[in-house]
């Protein structure tokens, strides 16, 4: 008989908030600029249902200073985000085209800034991205 691994539950309020915020933020990003439940991959231009898109990060999620930056995170197809490691070069070019020259460089610089969100900040962001007011 095959055993399924037991997932350890966490009682760490910060981890729980970050998990919930990641989900709400991802949904917000994928729905932003969507039309009739469809959106365009930021790096290759393919149009897909929002449920089959990822919230792709230009600067990696581990950098908390850019993790929830709306410019840093764009809808991406699974192929671009997972199989092609986010297509960072194309992502940077598209960022500068959409938001203006230097946007990619500014996000790179911002990613080197240390940021630790307080519980209150995380709660406010979660409220905002779930559709409430901060």
Secondary structure as UniProt FT lines:
FT   HELIX           13..31
FT   TURN            32..33
FT   TURN            36..37
FT   STRAND          38..40
FT   TURN            42..44
FT   STRAND          47..49
FT   HELIX           50..52
FT   STRAND          53..57
FT   TURN            61..62
FT   HELIX           64..67
FT   TURN            70..72
FT   STRAND          73..77
FT   HELIX           79..83
FT   TURN            84..86
FT   HELIX           88..99
FT   TURN            101..102
FT   HELIX           103..111
FT   HELIX           119..129
FT   TURN            130..131
//
